[in-house]
Amino acid sequence: MTATESLITSRNPADPSDVLLQIPAPGAFAAVDAVDRARAAQPGWLLDGAAARSAALGEVADAIDAAEAELTALAVREVGKPRAEARAEVVRTAAIWRYYAQAPYEPVGAVHETAVGPGLLLTRRRPHGAAGLITPWNFPFAIPSWKAAPALAAGNAVVLKPAPEATACAGRLGEIIQRALPAGVFTVLPGGATEGNALVSSADVVSFTGSTAVGQAVARAATARGIPVQAEMGGLNAAIVLPDADIEQAATHIAASIAGYAGQKCTATSRVIAVGAALDPLRESLSEALRAVPVGDPSDAATVCGPLINQHARDQVCDAWHGLCALAGGTVPDGPGWYAAPTLVEKVPPGHRLLREEVFGPVAALLPADDLAHAVRIANSVPYGLVTSVHTAGLDTALHGLDRLDTGMIRINAPSTGVDFHLPFGGAKASSHGPREQGRAALEFYTSSRTYTLSPVGTM
């Protein structure tokens, strides 16, 4: 490991000279130690009972609410999230903890009749032990929370390995959580690939959100160990616009899904499929909407599209639109920070990376389709299947095409972005591996089912 690789550095993407922190990476042994401490603390956390777990999670929610302004400012500074969106994430994070604070009281099994004779048959869900969570930088409070809260509610202990770019956010969230929990039940493990690999190699259950390549490696490693694993990975999401749609409304929704937070969401729209006569008016309306998106300092309350997370991310975006016909954007603003203008391109040649890879920036391709069936084929033609938005005034038409879309989530007359944390979240194909997360599905993932046979003494 080089000296550079052994340091975790977090910079303000709006002003790269502003370094939030630079700390030594703890290494693989620290990851194993954190898991050992979590595994030792977990039985006591479970035995504390439902009331104690519920109260602790509720206390976390209250503390997040109280720290709303501080956490918002930290997300703006560390990951470049526009202020309005950062505040909304903090509010949602508190709501996630409050939602799962009720989960410890939920039934964890069922009683069944025996096939023959007296006795009882019981099923009961029990926690796995030490949960290893690996999270990205783009939702530095919400994603760690929608993984950690259900894991803790079910009686697991947690070790969280955040993305290096969000180390300060994770550390502050960890301080809030740790104040409400017994020692060792929740640990933040800063670091990169070394620490992440060690966590996957030692935890009892693993949940990952991040890039497809890393997620697939995590899934393989965890599966080889025989432990439960879920991996939420990339998206190459389409918005399908039918001729009967409200074009202005569709353009507004799609522009927000392309440019919001500089397109740095796995649910962002990166392909816009215009069906038949929708093409010309959508081209004009969407181009105009993207040109009107406020781009700038994320601390400005009016900003919608802030900076990319780092120089490499901006280079990838610029490379993706290079040489294509830009209807809007296609430029890099002057000044400090890793900014790129919201961009819409058309006449994208088959096989271009915009049509096969997740670029993770504020750029989308406009594609024509002859009819709904053609649009569905285009939407399904990529390796990913996270979310598709469909814009139409006729729900009969939309319902006709829904079952043919290979995506885990389908949103009608709404942006592709946006998550309901009380419902299952996940995709198809290369977008997801393993069970869904969020909602009640998360509680099932962080537990395993046990079957008990209770027979009276003296029975055969």
C-alpha positions as CSV (number, residue, x, y, z in Angstrom):
1,M,0.0,0.0,0.0
2,T,1.4,3.4,-0.9
3,A,1.4,6.4,1.3
4,T,-1.4,7.9,-0.7
5,E,-3.6,4.8,-0.5
6,S,-3.1,4.6,3.2
7,L,-4.8,8.0,3.7
8,I,-8.5,8.8,3.6
9,T,-9.0,12.3,2.1
10,S,-12.3,14.1,1.8
11,R,-12.6,17.3,-0.2
12,N,-15.3,19.8,-0.8
13,P,-16.3,19.1,-4.5
14,A,-17.4,22.7,-4.9
15,D,-14.0,23.9,-3.7
16,P,-11.3,21.2,-3.9
17,S,-8.9,23.2,-1.9
18,D,-11.2,22.8,1.1
19,V,-10.1,19.5,2.7
20,L,-12.6,18.3,5.4
21,L,-10.3,15.6,6.7
22,Q,-7.3,13.5,6.0
23,I,-6.8,10.5,8.2
24,P,-4.9,7.2,8.1
25,A,-6.8,4.2,6.8
26,P,-7.2,1.8,9.7
27,G,-6.4,-1.4,7.7
28,A,-7.9,-4.9,7.4
29,F,-7.2,-5.8,11.1
30,A,-9.3,-2.9,12.3
31,A,-12.2,-4.2,10.2
32,V,-11.9,-7.7,11.7
33,D,-11.6,-6.2,15.2
34,A,-14.7,-4.1,14.7
35,V,-16.7,-7.2,13.6
36,D,-15.4,-9.1,16.6
37,R,-16.6,-6.3,18.9
38,A,-19.9,-6.2,17.2
39,R,-20.4,-9.9,17.4
40,A,-19.6,-9.8,21.2
41,A,-22.0,-6.9,21.8
42,Q,-24.9,-8.4,19.7
43,P,-26.3,-11.0,22.1
44,G,-26.8,-8.4,24.9
45,W,-28.4,-6.0,22.4
46,L,-30.9,-8.7,21.4
47,L,-31.6,-9.6,25.0
48,D,-32.3,-6.0,25.9
49,G,-35.7,-6.6,24.3
50,A,-38.0,-4.9,21.9
51,A,-38.7,-1.9,24.2
52,A,-35.1,-1.0,24.5
53,R,-34.3,-1.3,20.8
54,S,-37.4,0.7,19.9
55,A,-36.5,3.5,22.4
56,A,-32.9,3.6,21.1
57,L,-33.9,4.0,17.5
58,G,-36.4,6.6,18.4
59,E,-33.7,8.5,20.3
60,V,-31.5,8.4,17.1
61,A,-34.4,9.9,15.1
62,D,-34.9,12.7,17.6
63,A,-31.1,13.5,17.6
64,I,-31.0,13.7,13.8
65,D,-34.0,16.0,13.9
66,A,-32.2,18.2,16.4
67,A,-29.0,18.3,14.3
68,E,-30.8,19.0,11.0
69,A,-29.0,22.3,10.2
70,E,-25.6,20.9,11.1
71,L,-26.0,17.7,9.1
72,T,-27.4,19.6,6.1
73,A,-24.4,21.9,6.0
74,L,-22.0,18.9,6.3
75,A,-23.6,17.1,3.4
76,V,-23.4,20.3,1.3
77,R,-19.8,20.7,2.1
78,E,-18.5,17.2,1.9
79,V,-20.5,15.6,-1.0
80,G,-21.7,18.8,-2.8
81,K,-25.4,18.0,-2.3
82,P,-27.5,21.1,-3.0
83,R,-28.8,22.6,0.2
84,A,-32.5,21.9,-0.4
85,E,-31.9,18.3,-1.3
86,A,-29.4,17.9,1.6
87,R,-32.0,19.1,4.0
88,A,-34.6,16.8,2.6
89,E,-32.3,13.9,3.0
90,V,-31.7,14.7,6.7
91,V,-35.5,15.0,7.3
92,R,-36.0,11.6,5.5
93,T,-33.1,10.1,7.5
94,A,-34.9,10.9,10.8
95,A,-38.1,9.5,9.4
96,I,-36.3,6.2,8.5
97,W,-35.1,5.7,12.1
98,R,-38.6,6.6,13.4
99,Y,-40.2,4.1,11.0
100,Y,-37.9,1.2,12.1
101,A,-38.2,2.2,15.8
102,Q,-41.6,0.4,15.6
103,A,-40.2,-2.7,14.0
104,P,-39.0,-4.4,17.2
105,Y,-42.6,-4.9,18.2
106,E,-43.5,-6.6,14.9
107,P,-44.3,-10.4,15.0
108,V,-41.2,-12.5,14.2
109,G,-42.9,-15.8,13.6
110,A,-46.0,-18.0,13.6
111,V,-47.5,-21.0,15.4
112,H,-48.5,-24.0,13.2
113,E,-50.5,-27.2,13.9
114,T,-48.5,-30.4,14.1
115,A,-49.1,-32.9,11.3
116,V,-49.7,-35.7,13.8
117,G,-50.2,-35.8,17.6
118,P,-49.8,-33.2,20.3
119,G,-47.3,-30.4,20.4
120,L,-46.5,-27.1,18.7
121,L,-44.6,-26.1,15.5
122,L,-43.2,-22.6,15.6
123,T,-41.3,-20.4,13.2
124,R,-39.2,-17.5,14.5
125,R,-36.9,-15.1,12.8
126,R,-33.6,-14.4,14.5
127,P,-30.8,-11.9,13.7
128,H,-27.7,-13.0,11.9
129,G,-25.2,-11.4,14.3
130,A,-22.8,-8.7,13.0
131,A,-24.0,-6.9,9.9
132,G,-21.4,-5.4,7.6
133,L,-22.7,-2.4,5.6
134,I,-20.8,-0.8,2.7
135,T,-22.3,2.5,1.6
136,P,-21.7,5.2,-1.1
137,W,-21.2,8.9,-0.8
138,N,-24.2,10.2,-2.7
139,F,-26.7,9.7,0.2
140,P,-24.4,9.9,3.1
141,F,-27.1,9.8,5.8
142,A,-30.1,8.1,4.2
143,I,-28.5,5.0,2.8
144,P,-26.5,4.1,5.9
145,S,-29.7,4.6,7.9
146,W,-32.0,2.5,5.7
147,K,-29.5,-0.3,6.1
148,A,-28.5,0.1,9.7
149,A,-31.9,0.9,11.2
150,P,-33.6,-2.4,10.2
151,A,-30.5,-4.4,11.0
152,L,-30.4,-2.9,14.5
153,A,-34.2,-3.2,15.0
154,A,-34.0,-6.9,14.3
155,G,-31.3,-7.3,16.9
156,N,-28.1,-7.3,14.9
157,A,-25.0,-5.3,15.7
158,V,-23.6,-3.1,12.8
159,V,-20.2,-2.2,11.3
160,L,-20.6,0.6,8.7
161,K,-17.9,1.1,6.1
162,P,-18.8,4.4,4.2
163,A,-17.3,5.6,1.0
164,P,-14.1,7.7,1.7
165,E,-15.7,10.8,0.1
166,A,-18.4,10.7,2.8
167,T,-16.2,9.9,5.8
168,A,-17.1,13.1,7.8
169,C,-20.8,12.6,7.3
170,A,-20.6,8.9,8.4
171,G,-18.5,9.9,11.4
172,R,-21.0,12.5,12.6
173,L,-23.9,10.1,12.0
174,G,-22.0,7.4,13.9
175,E,-21.6,9.7,16.9
176,I,-25.4,10.3,17.0
177,I,-26.2,6.6,16.7
178,Q,-23.5,5.5,19.2
179,R,-24.9,7.8,21.9
180,A,-28.2,5.9,21.9
181,L,-26.7,2.3,21.8
182,P,-24.6,0.1,24.0
183,A,-20.9,0.0,23.3
184,G,-19.9,-2.0,20.3
185,V,-23.3,-2.3,18.8
186,F,-22.6,0.3,16.1
187,T,-19.2,1.1,14.6
188,V,-18.1,3.3,11.8
189,L,-15.1,1.8,9.9
190,P,-13.5,4.4,7.6
191,G,-11.5,3.2,4.7
192,G,-11.5,2.0,1.1
193,A,-11.1,-1.4,-0.6
194,T,-8.9,-3.0,1.9
195,E,-11.3,-2.3,4.8
196,G,-14.3,-3.2,2.7
197,N,-12.8,-6.6,1.6
198,A,-12.0,-7.4,5.2
199,L,-15.5,-6.5,6.3
200,V,-17.1,-8.8,3.7
201,S,-14.7,-11.6,4.8
202,S,-15.7,-11.4,8.4
203,A,-19.3,-10.1,8.8
204,D,-22.3,-12.5,9.3
205,V,-24.5,-10.6,6.7
206,V,-23.5,-8.0,4.1
207,S,-25.4,-5.2,2.5
208,F,-23.7,-3.1,-0.3
209,T,-24.6,-0.1,-2.4
210,G,-22.2,1.2,-5.0
211,S,-20.8,0.4,-8.4
212,T,-21.7,-2.7,-10.4
213,A,-18.1,-4.1,-10.6
214,V,-17.5,-3.8,-6.9
215,G,-21.0,-5.0,-6.0
216,Q,-20.6,-8.1,-8.1
217,A,-17.2,-8.8,-6.4
218,V,-18.9,-8.3,-3.0
219,A,-21.7,-10.7,-3.9
220,R,-19.2,-13.4,-5.1
221,A,-17.1,-13.1,-1.9
222,A,-20.1,-13.2,0.5
223,T,-21.8,-16.1,-1.4
224,A,-18.5,-18.1,-1.3
225,R,-18.6,-17.7,2.5
226,G,-22.3,-18.8,2.6
227,I,-23.6,-15.6,4.2
228,P,-26.6,-13.5,3.2
229,V,-25.7,-10.7,0.9
230,Q,-27.6,-7.9,-1.0
231,A,-26.0,-5.6,-3.5
232,E,-27.6,-2.5,-5.0
233,M,-25.6,-1.4,-8.0
234,G,-26.0,0.6,-11.2
235,G,-28.8,2.0,-13.2
236,L,-29.2,3.1,-16.8
237,N,-32.7,4.3,-16.3
238,A,-35.2,5.3,-19.1
239,A,-38.0,7.7,-19.2
240,I,-40.6,6.8,-21.8
241,V,-42.8,9.6,-23.0
242,L,-45.9,8.8,-25.0
243,P,-47.6,11.2,-27.4
244,D,-50.6,11.7,-25.1
245,A,-48.4,12.8,-22.2
246,D,-48.4,16.3,-20.7
247,I,-45.1,17.2,-22.4
248,E,-44.3,20.2,-20.2
249,Q,-44.9,18.2,-17.1
250,A,-42.8,15.3,-18.4
251,A,-40.0,17.6,-19.4
252,T,-40.0,19.1,-15.9
253,H,-39.9,15.7,-14.2
254,I,-37.2,14.3,-16.6
255,A,-35.0,17.4,-16.3
256,A,-35.0,17.1,-12.5
257,S,-34.1,13.4,-12.8
258,I,-31.2,14.2,-15.2
259,A,-29.8,17.2,-13.4
260,G,-30.8,17.0,-9.8
261,Y,-27.6,16.5,-7.7
262,A,-25.7,16.5,-10.9
263,G,-27.3,13.2,-11.9
264,Q,-25.4,11.4,-9.1
265,K,-28.1,9.0,-8.2
266,C,-28.6,5.4,-9.2
267,T,-32.2,6.3,-10.1
268,A,-31.3,9.3,-12.3
269,T,-32.7,9.3,-15.9
270,S,-30.0,8.8,-18.5
271,R,-32.1,7.7,-21.5
272,V,-35.2,9.6,-22.7
273,I,-37.3,7.6,-25.1
274,A,-39.8,9.7,-27.0
275,V,-42.6,7.7,-28.7
276,G,-43.8,8.8,-32.1
277,A,-45.2,12.4,-32.2
278,A,-43.8,13.1,-28.7
279,L,-40.3,13.5,-30.1
280,D,-40.3,17.0,-31.5
281,P,-42.2,18.8,-28.7
282,L,-40.2,16.8,-26.0
283,R,-36.9,17.7,-27.7
284,E,-37.8,21.4,-27.4
285,S,-39.3,21.3,-23.9
286,L,-36.7,19.2,-22.3
287,S,-33.8,21.1,-23.8
288,E,-35.3,24.3,-22.5
289,A,-35.9,22.8,-19.1
290,L,-32.4,21.6,-18.8
291,R,-30.9,25.0,-19.8
292,A,-33.0,26.6,-17.1
293,V,-31.7,24.3,-14.3
294,P,-29.8,26.4,-11.7
295,V,-26.2,25.2,-11.7
296,G,-23.8,26.4,-9.0
297,D,-22.7,26.5,-5.4
298,P,-24.5,23.8,-3.5
299,S,-24.8,26.0,-0.5
300,D,-27.0,28.4,-2.5
301,A,-30.7,27.5,-1.7
302,A,-31.6,27.9,-5.4
303,T,-29.1,25.5,-6.8
304,V,-30.4,22.2,-8.2
305,C,-27.2,20.9,-10.1
306,G,-24.1,21.2,-8.0
307,P,-20.6,19.8,-8.6
308,L,-19.6,16.3,-9.5
309,I,-18.0,14.5,-6.6
310,N,-14.4,14.6,-8.0
311,Q,-12.3,15.3,-11.1
312,H,-12.5,11.8,-12.3
313,A,-16.3,11.9,-12.2
314,R,-16.4,15.1,-14.3
315,D,-13.9,13.7,-16.8
316,Q,-16.1,10.6,-17.3
317,V,-19.1,12.9,-18.0
318,C,-17.2,15.1,-20.4
319,D,-15.9,12.0,-22.2
320,A,-19.5,10.6,-22.5
321,W,-20.8,13.6,-24.4
322,H,-17.7,14.3,-26.4
323,G,-18.4,14.4,-30.1
324,L,-22.2,14.0,-29.8
325,C,-24.9,16.5,-30.8
326,A,-25.8,18.4,-27.7
327,L,-29.3,19.9,-27.6
328,A,-28.5,21.5,-24.2
329,G,-25.3,21.7,-22.1
330,G,-22.2,19.9,-23.2
331,T,-20.1,22.6,-21.5
332,V,-18.0,22.9,-18.3
333,P,-18.5,26.2,-16.3
334,D,-15.4,28.2,-15.5
335,G,-14.2,28.5,-11.9
336,P,-13.3,26.2,-9.1
337,G,-15.2,23.0,-8.4
338,W,-16.0,20.0,-10.5
339,Y,-19.1,21.3,-12.4
340,A,-20.7,20.1,-15.6
341,A,-23.7,21.7,-17.3
342,P,-26.9,19.5,-17.5
343,T,-26.7,17.9,-21.0
344,L,-29.1,16.3,-23.5
345,V,-27.7,14.7,-26.6
346,E,-29.3,13.0,-29.6
347,K,-28.3,10.9,-32.6
348,V,-26.3,8.7,-30.3
349,P,-24.8,5.8,-32.3
350,P,-25.6,2.2,-31.3
351,G,-23.1,0.8,-28.8
352,H,-22.1,4.2,-27.4
353,R,-21.2,4.1,-23.7
354,L,-24.2,6.3,-22.9
355,L,-26.4,3.4,-24.1
356,R,-24.6,0.6,-22.2
357,E,-22.9,2.1,-19.1
358,E,-23.9,4.2,-16.1
359,V,-22.1,7.5,-16.5
360,F,-23.4,8.9,-13.1
361,G,-23.6,12.5,-14.1
362,P,-26.0,15.1,-15.5
363,V,-26.2,13.8,-19.1
364,A,-28.9,11.9,-21.0
365,A,-29.5,10.6,-24.5
366,L,-32.8,11.4,-26.4
367,L,-33.9,8.4,-28.4
368,P,-36.9,8.0,-30.8
369,A,-39.3,5.0,-30.7
370,D,-42.0,4.1,-33.2
371,D,-44.5,2.9,-30.6
372,L,-44.8,1.7,-27.0
373,A,-43.6,-1.8,-27.8
374,H,-40.5,-0.3,-29.5
375,A,-39.9,1.9,-26.5
376,V,-40.1,-1.0,-24.1
377,R,-37.5,-2.9,-26.2
378,I,-35.2,0.0,-26.1
379,A,-35.7,0.4,-22.3
380,N,-34.9,-3.3,-21.8
381,S,-31.9,-3.4,-24.1
382,V,-29.3,-2.5,-21.4
383,P,-27.7,-4.7,-18.8
384,Y,-29.4,-2.8,-16.0
385,G,-33.0,-2.7,-14.7
386,L,-33.5,-0.4,-11.8
387,V,-36.3,2.0,-12.5
388,T,-38.3,3.3,-15.5
389,S,-40.6,6.3,-15.6
390,V,-43.5,6.3,-18.0
391,H,-45.3,9.5,-18.9
392,T,-48.8,9.3,-20.4
393,A,-52.3,10.5,-19.9
394,G,-53.8,7.1,-20.6
395,L,-53.2,4.6,-17.8
396,D,-54.6,1.8,-19.9
397,T,-51.7,2.3,-22.3
398,A,-49.2,2.5,-19.5
399,L,-50.5,-0.7,-17.8
400,H,-50.3,-2.5,-21.1
401,G,-46.6,-1.9,-21.2
402,L,-45.7,-2.2,-17.6
403,D,-45.4,-5.9,-17.3
404,R,-42.9,-6.0,-20.2
405,L,-40.4,-3.6,-18.5
406,D,-37.4,-5.4,-17.0
407,T,-37.1,-3.0,-14.0
408,G,-37.6,-3.4,-10.3
409,M,-39.4,-0.1,-10.0
410,I,-41.9,1.7,-12.4
411,R,-43.0,5.2,-11.9
412,I,-46.0,6.6,-13.8
413,N,-46.1,10.4,-14.5
414,A,-43.3,10.9,-11.9
415,P,-39.5,11.4,-12.0
416,S,-37.4,8.3,-12.0
417,T,-35.7,9.6,-8.9
418,G,-37.3,9.4,-5.5
419,V,-37.6,6.5,-3.0
420,D,-40.4,5.4,-0.6
421,F,-38.4,4.0,2.3
422,H,-41.3,1.9,3.5
423,L,-41.5,-0.1,0.3
424,P,-39.0,-2.6,-1.2
425,F,-36.2,-1.0,-3.2
426,G,-34.2,-2.8,-5.9
427,G,-33.8,-3.7,-9.5
428,A,-33.4,-6.5,-12.0
429,K,-30.4,-7.8,-14.0
430,A,-27.1,-6.1,-13.1
431,S,-28.8,-3.4,-11.0
432,S,-29.3,-5.6,-7.9
433,H,-28.2,-8.9,-6.3
434,G,-30.1,-10.6,-3.6
435,P,-33.2,-9.7,-1.6
436,R,-34.8,-6.2,-1.7
437,E,-33.9,-3.6,1.0
438,Q,-36.1,-1.0,2.8
439,G,-39.5,-1.6,4.2
440,R,-40.4,-4.9,5.8
441,A,-38.2,-6.7,3.2
442,A,-35.2,-5.3,5.0
443,L,-36.3,-6.9,8.3
444,E,-36.5,-10.3,6.6
445,F,-33.0,-9.8,5.0
446,Y,-31.4,-9.1,8.4
447,T,-32.9,-12.2,10.0
448,S,-33.1,-15.9,9.3
449,S,-36.0,-18.2,9.9
450,R,-35.8,-21.0,12.5
451,T,-38.4,-23.8,12.8
452,Y,-39.0,-25.2,16.3
453,T,-40.8,-28.5,17.1
454,L,-42.2,-28.7,20.7
455,S,-43.3,-32.1,21.7
456,P,-44.7,-33.1,25.1
457,V,-42.5,-35.4,27.3
458,G,-43.4,-39.0,26.7
459,T,-44.6,-38.7,23.1
460,M,-43.1,-40.9,20.4
